[in-house]
Amino acid sequence: MLDILNYVPLIFIVILLVMFAASAVRILAEYERGVLFRLGRLAGVRGPGLFFIIPGVDRLVRVSLRTVVFDVPPQDVITRDNVTVKVSAVIYFRVMIADKAIVEVENYLYATSQLSQTTLRSVLGQVELDELLSQREKINRELQEILDRHTGPWGVKVSNVEVKNIDLPQEMQRAIARQAEAERERRAKVIHAEGELQASEKLAMAAKVLSAEPASIQLRFLQALTEIATEKNSTIIFPVPIDLISMFMNKKEKE
């Protein structure tokens, strides 16, 4: 019994060493980096893989390098033409420099989300509603450039911004529907007028051709009679050429 008691301190020391070694081992995945602080000072970036730290002296902060997809909640935006809309967006960003993401900003996720909301309201407040609806790609690029410029010092790269939903008031939806209907009517009238113009030009050309050859008028007259005869008509009207009528009228005037 006494022999066993003599080994208790040794066993205790071995257990402490095992616990110390276990707490000193760190394993980081391929998409992770570890920002190491030694006695409060930045000691570099570690990972991926297996490495050791000094327990009680070193502190390791894990940072994921994977792309983060953040949904910007609907924001009340007043456009340049004083229309109130609710706009939501989605932002894709990732950490490029792990130590800056930890040292330069307290919480890069929260900071990026707040910056995206304020930037969304600021940029969309400078455009009109028609531009917001029709030039979404241009607005997305502008948002991405502004956010990336501000998050660059944090070691965060904003790769893409997409305006997702634009909720319009009911009265504005009705106004846009009326505008679209008026635009369709305008286009229909323009197309009809262009068709009438083209038809009149073709008729004028045909009249010139027919007037150059009087016999062609008779042929066209016979063709018209043929077309009428093919239909089931109970009455057929034969148009009398003006030349024939003018002959009789001239004779009567001579008498």
TIDO-536125 format. One record per residue (C-alpha): z, x, y; residue in three letters. Coordinates in nm, 3 decimals. Example, Ala and Ser with C-alpha at 12.3 -4.5 7.8 and 13.67 -1.06 7.14 Angstrom:
<nodes>
(node (0.780,1.230,-0.450),"ALA");
(node (0.714,1.367,-0.106),"SER");
</nodes>
This chain:
<nodes>
(node (0.000,0.000,0.000),"MET");
(node (0.085,0.283,0.232),"LEU");
(node (-0.251,0.444,0.156),"ASP");
(node (-0.434,0.132,0.269),"ILE");
(node (-0.235,0.118,0.590),"LEU");
(node (-0.338,0.473,0.663),"ASN");
(node (-0.704,0.368,0.660),"TYR");
(node (-0.657,0.069,0.899),"VAL");
(node (-0.713,0.270,1.218),"PRO");
(node (-1.027,0.422,1.069),"LEU");
(node (-1.160,0.081,0.968),"ILE");
(node (-1.082,-0.052,1.314),"PHE");
(node (-1.267,0.239,1.474),"ILE");
(node (-1.569,0.183,1.246),"VAL");
(node (-1.578,-0.186,1.337),"ILE");
(node (-1.565,-0.098,1.707),"LEU");
(node (-1.848,0.150,1.664),"LEU");
(node (-2.060,-0.108,1.483),"VAL");
(node (-1.994,-0.366,1.752),"MET");
(node (-2.073,-0.108,2.021),"PHE");
(node (-2.399,-0.012,1.851),"ALA");
(node (-2.497,-0.377,1.805),"ALA");
(node (-2.436,-0.450,2.173),"SER");
(node (-2.638,-0.144,2.271),"ALA");
(node (-2.950,-0.253,2.084),"VAL");
(node (-3.207,-0.464,2.267),"ARG");
(node (-3.536,-0.601,2.137),"ILE");
(node (-3.798,-0.741,2.373),"LEU");
(node (-4.107,-0.935,2.270),"ALA");
(node (-4.458,-0.835,2.374),"GLU");
(node (-4.458,-1.085,2.662),"TYR");
(node (-4.115,-0.975,2.792),"GLU");
(node (-3.990,-0.692,3.010),"ARG");
(node (-3.634,-0.585,3.076),"GLY");
(node (-3.523,-0.483,3.424),"VAL");
(node (-3.241,-0.233,3.372),"LEU");
(node (-2.954,-0.188,3.618),"PHE");
(node (-2.716,0.105,3.565),"ARG");
(node (-2.394,0.075,3.759),"LEU");
(node (-2.568,-0.171,3.988),"GLY");
(node (-2.866,0.051,4.064),"ARG");
(node (-3.219,-0.013,3.943),"LEU");
(node (-3.289,0.216,3.647),"ALA");
(node (-3.642,0.106,3.561),"GLY");
(node (-3.820,-0.143,3.341),"VAL");
(node (-3.794,-0.141,2.961),"ARG");
(node (-3.993,-0.299,2.681),"GLY");
(node (-4.153,-0.429,2.481),"PRO");
(node (-3.994,-0.325,2.151),"GLY");
(node (-3.660,-0.169,2.053),"LEU");
(node (-3.443,0.035,2.290),"PHE");
(node (-3.076,0.105,2.364),"PHE");
(node (-2.851,0.047,2.662),"ILE");
(node (-2.501,0.160,2.744),"ILE");
(node (-2.266,-0.137,2.708),"PRO");
(node (-2.043,-0.188,3.009),"GLY");
(node (-2.260,0.040,3.220),"VAL");
(node (-2.606,-0.109,3.192),"ASP");
(node (-2.715,-0.465,3.264),"ARG");
(node (-3.051,-0.592,3.138),"LEU");
(node (-3.238,-0.884,3.296),"VAL");
(node (-3.518,-1.031,3.084),"ARG");
(node (-3.841,-1.132,3.260),"VAL");
(node (-4.125,-1.324,3.096),"SER");
(node (-4.479,-1.214,3.183),"LEU");
(node (-4.643,-1.530,3.053),"ARG");
(node (-4.825,-1.769,3.285),"THR");
(node (-4.599,-2.040,3.423),"VAL");
(node (-4.742,-2.388,3.483),"VAL");
(node (-4.552,-2.561,3.761),"PHE");
(node (-4.605,-2.924,3.864),"ASP");
(node (-4.564,-2.976,4.236),"VAL");
(node (-4.402,-3.320,4.279),"PRO");
(node (-4.582,-3.575,4.500),"PRO");
(node (-4.558,-3.478,4.866),"GLN");
(node (-4.590,-3.712,5.165),"ASP");
(node (-4.872,-3.564,5.372),"VAL");
(node (-5.009,-3.683,5.707),"ILE");
(node (-5.371,-3.572,5.738),"THR");
(node (-5.534,-3.463,6.063),"ARG");
(node (-5.675,-3.814,6.114),"ASP");
(node (-5.323,-3.965,6.080),"ASN");
(node (-5.353,-4.105,5.727),"VAL");
(node (-5.038,-4.089,5.512),"THR");
(node (-5.106,-3.997,5.149),"VAL");
(node (-4.905,-3.875,4.851),"LYS");
(node (-5.048,-3.559,4.698),"VAL");
(node (-4.937,-3.375,4.384),"SER");
(node (-5.064,-3.045,4.249),"ALA");
(node (-5.025,-2.797,3.967),"VAL");
(node (-4.982,-2.420,4.012),"ILE");
(node (-5.047,-2.140,3.762),"TYR");
(node (-4.864,-1.812,3.828),"PHE");
(node (-4.718,-1.516,3.640),"ARG");
(node (-4.501,-1.212,3.703),"VAL");
(node (-4.703,-0.893,3.743),"MET");
(node (-4.426,-0.651,3.853),"ILE");
(node (-4.100,-0.733,3.676),"ALA");
(node (-3.861,-0.526,3.889),"ASP");
(node (-3.990,-0.677,4.216),"LYS");
(node (-3.953,-1.031,4.077),"ALA");
(node (-3.581,-0.961,4.023),"ILE");
(node (-3.497,-0.732,4.316),"VAL");
(node (-3.707,-0.877,4.601),"GLU");
(node (-3.617,-1.245,4.553),"VAL");
(node (-3.308,-1.417,4.413),"GLU");
(node (-3.495,-1.668,4.191),"ASN");
(node (-3.871,-1.624,4.185),"TYR");
(node (-3.929,-1.953,4.000),"LEU");
(node (-3.739,-2.159,4.257),"TYR");
(node (-3.885,-1.963,4.548),"ALA");
(node (-4.242,-2.010,4.426),"THR");
(node (-4.190,-2.382,4.371),"SER");
(node (-4.046,-2.435,4.720),"GLN");
(node (-4.320,-2.227,4.880),"LEU");
(node (-4.587,-2.429,4.699),"SER");
(node (-4.448,-2.757,4.830),"GLN");
(node (-4.430,-2.644,5.192),"THR");
(node (-4.774,-2.480,5.175),"THR");
(node (-4.925,-2.796,5.026),"LEU");
(node (-4.796,-3.009,5.313),"ARG");
(node (-4.900,-2.753,5.574),"SER");
(node (-5.257,-2.700,5.450),"VAL");
(node (-5.336,-3.066,5.378),"LEU");
(node (-5.198,-3.166,5.717),"GLY");
(node (-5.481,-2.970,5.879),"GLN");
(node (-5.769,-3.149,5.704),"VAL");
(node (-5.907,-3.500,5.738),"GLU");
(node (-5.900,-3.756,5.458),"LEU");
(node (-6.274,-3.734,5.389),"ASP");
(node (-6.250,-3.356,5.352),"GLU");
(node (-5.949,-3.391,5.124),"LEU");
(node (-6.140,-3.625,4.895),"LEU");
(node (-6.477,-3.448,4.896),"SER");
(node (-6.393,-3.076,4.929),"GLN");
(node (-6.110,-3.036,4.682),"ARG");
(node (-6.239,-2.704,4.545),"GLU");
(node (-6.232,-2.548,4.891),"LYS");
(node (-5.876,-2.671,4.950),"ILE");
(node (-5.767,-2.537,4.609),"ASN");
(node (-5.900,-2.190,4.695),"ARG");
(node (-5.728,-2.194,5.034),"GLU");
(node (-5.395,-2.295,4.876),"LEU");
(node (-5.428,-2.024,4.611),"GLN");
(node (-5.502,-1.752,4.868),"GLU");
(node (-5.206,-1.848,5.090),"ILE");
(node (-4.958,-1.870,4.802),"LEU");
(node (-5.078,-1.546,4.646),"ASP");
(node (-5.044,-1.366,4.979),"ARG");
(node (-4.682,-1.479,5.017),"HIS");
(node (-4.574,-1.422,4.656),"THR");
(node (-4.739,-1.078,4.632),"GLY");
(node (-4.431,-0.891,4.766),"PRO");
(node (-4.227,-1.058,4.491),"TRP");
(node (-4.453,-0.921,4.219),"GLY");
(node (-4.581,-1.272,4.140),"VAL");
(node (-4.952,-1.350,4.108),"LYS");
(node (-5.072,-1.707,4.177),"VAL");
(node (-5.390,-1.736,3.972),"SER");
(node (-5.487,-2.098,4.034),"ASN");
(node (-5.392,-2.410,4.231),"VAL");
(node (-5.527,-2.756,4.154),"GLU");
(node (-5.471,-3.068,4.364),"VAL");
(node (-5.402,-3.322,4.091),"LYS");
(node (-5.345,-3.671,4.232),"ASN");
(node (-5.411,-3.827,4.573),"ILE");
(node (-5.243,-4.165,4.617),"ASP");
(node (-5.385,-4.368,4.905),"LEU");
(node (-5.228,-4.676,5.067),"PRO");
(node (-5.373,-5.011,4.962),"GLN");
(node (-5.527,-5.081,5.303),"GLU");
(node (-5.694,-4.741,5.301),"MET");
(node (-5.836,-4.803,4.953),"GLN");
(node (-5.987,-5.132,5.073),"ARG");
(node (-6.133,-4.960,5.381),"ALA");
(node (-6.292,-4.690,5.166),"ILE");
(node (-6.436,-4.957,4.933),"ALA");
(node (-6.590,-5.139,5.229),"ARG");
(node (-6.730,-4.813,5.362),"GLN");
(node (-6.884,-4.729,5.024),"ALA");
(node (-7.039,-5.077,5.001),"GLU");
(node (-7.186,-5.047,5.352),"ALA");
(node (-7.327,-4.706,5.263),"GLU");
(node (-7.494,-4.846,4.951),"ARG");
(node (-7.649,-5.131,5.154),"GLU");
(node (-7.774,-4.883,5.413),"ARG");
(node (-7.939,-4.671,5.145),"ARG");
(node (-8.099,-4.978,4.987),"ALA");
(node (-8.246,-5.085,5.321),"LYS");
(node (-8.375,-4.734,5.391),"VAL");
(node (-8.538,-4.714,5.048),"ILE");
(node (-8.694,-5.058,5.096),"HIS");
(node (-8.829,-4.960,5.440),"ALA");
(node (-8.971,-4.636,5.300),"GLU");
(node (-9.142,-4.834,5.023),"GLY");
(node (-9.294,-5.074,5.276),"GLU");
(node (-9.419,-4.780,5.482),"LEU");
(node (-9.579,-4.614,5.183),"GLN");
(node (-9.737,-4.944,5.074),"ALA");
(node (-9.884,-5.003,5.421),"SER");
(node (-10.027,-4.651,5.426),"GLU");
(node (-10.191,-4.707,5.088),"LYS");
(node (-10.329,-5.045,5.198),"LEU");
(node (-10.476,-4.888,5.513),"ALA");
(node (-10.643,-4.621,5.299),"MET");
(node (-10.780,-4.887,5.063),"ALA");
(node (-10.915,-5.089,5.356),"ALA");
(node (-11.101,-4.784,5.485),"LYS");
(node (-11.258,-4.724,5.143),"VAL");
(node (-11.360,-5.089,5.102),"LEU");
(node (-11.507,-5.111,5.454),"SER");
(node (-11.724,-4.809,5.383),"ALA");
(node (-11.886,-4.983,5.083),"GLU");
(node (-11.941,-5.364,5.135),"PRO");
(node (-12.039,-5.408,4.769),"ALA");
(node (-11.697,-5.289,4.663),"SER");
(node (-11.544,-5.591,4.837),"ILE");
(node (-11.745,-5.822,4.613),"GLN");
(node (-11.633,-5.625,4.305),"LEU");
(node (-11.271,-5.653,4.415),"ARG");
(node (-11.324,-6.027,4.468),"PHE");
(node (-11.458,-6.067,4.113),"LEU");
(node (-11.167,-5.864,3.974),"GLN");
(node (-10.921,-6.092,4.151),"ALA");
(node (-11.092,-6.398,3.998),"LEU");
(node (-11.064,-6.239,3.655),"THR");
(node (-10.692,-6.179,3.702),"GLU");
(node (-10.639,-6.538,3.816),"ILE");
(node (-10.833,-6.678,3.520),"ALA");
(node (-10.611,-6.498,3.269),"THR");
(node (-10.309,-6.695,3.389),"GLU");
(node (-10.244,-7.060,3.304),"LYS");
(node (-10.320,-7.211,3.641),"ASN");
(node (-10.422,-7.574,3.690),"SER");
(node (-10.582,-7.500,4.027),"THR");
(node (-10.796,-7.202,4.123),"ILE");
(node (-10.876,-7.134,4.488),"ILE");
(node (-11.199,-6.947,4.555),"PHE");
(node (-11.175,-6.760,4.884),"PRO");
(node (-11.501,-6.776,5.085),"VAL");
(node (-11.610,-6.446,5.241),"PRO");
(node (-11.590,-6.438,5.620),"ILE");
(node (-11.947,-6.309,5.640),"ASP");
(node (-12.081,-6.627,5.479),"LEU");
(node (-11.890,-6.851,5.721),"ILE");
(node (-11.996,-6.649,6.022),"SER");
(node (-12.364,-6.698,5.920),"MET");
(node (-12.336,-7.077,5.945),"PHE");
(node (-12.136,-7.059,6.266),"MET");
(node (-12.398,-6.838,6.432),"ASN");
(node (-12.677,-7.075,6.324),"LYS");
(node (-12.492,-7.372,6.472),"LYS");
(node (-12.443,-7.196,6.802),"GLU");
(node (-12.820,-7.118,6.824),"LYS");
(node (-12.904,-7.483,6.776),"GLU");
</nodes>
